[in-house]
Amino acid sequence: MKREIIITSDGSSTIHLPDWDEQYHSKNGSINETYHVFINSGLKQVKTEEVSILEIGFGTGLNCFITYLASKRKIDYVGVEAYPVTAEEVKKMNFISVLEAEKESDMFDKIHDVSWDEKHQISDRFSLLKRKQFFEDIEDKDVFNLIYFDAFGARVQPQLWTEEIFQKMFDALKVDGVLVTYSAKGSVRRAMQAVGFMVERLPGPPGKREMLRATKK
């Protein structure tokens, strides 16, 4: 499938898949979306001193990197990705310059350079395990405080937004754990509710009216 690098509305880059008319991050701003959906609506709502995070769709590593930048708490981060981006694609991402995070460029490189399927201590407060895995094969139970659900949209991959998948997400969370996603589709909300989540509609990131936050009670 053809893949191309494009610049989004906030000046940050993403990977676009023209055959699907889909991209890894919002065309209305990769970085803006990460902060709005995953940091402000997710990470900042979790009050535990240590935070265990599961990311569904590790992709370009942007959500992981911004999580590192945005929090001084101890983070245990697990990113699941069936088809990792290439080293060449990573080099073309302009996140460091747009974020003005030149002092942390080594950390961004380290996030991508460490091996898959092994846990690495990236810093004294941030560990990372990148799992090369299909979402359907996730079997974690009561492990995570927070899930970043950042899969490709239901329009192109509806099988990733089903009750079966959200049951796995529900099981993977601890009690009071939170899942956040950019999606606000009614079918997605109903699938979450069907497996036991309490679901809130929240204002969406630029270009989207709403997003969803789900909590395991």
Secondary structure, 3 states (H helix, E strand, C coil): CCCEEEECCCCCEEEEECCCCEECCCCCCHHHHHHHHHHHCCHHHCCCCEEEEEEECCCCCHHHHHHHHHCCCEEEEEEECCCCCCHHHHHHCCHHHHHCCHHHHHHHHHHHHCCCCCEEEEECCEEEEEECCCHHHCCCCCCEEEEEECCCCCCCCHHHCCHHHHHHHHHHEEEEEEEEECCCCHHHHHHHHHCCCEEEEEECCCCCCEEEEEECC
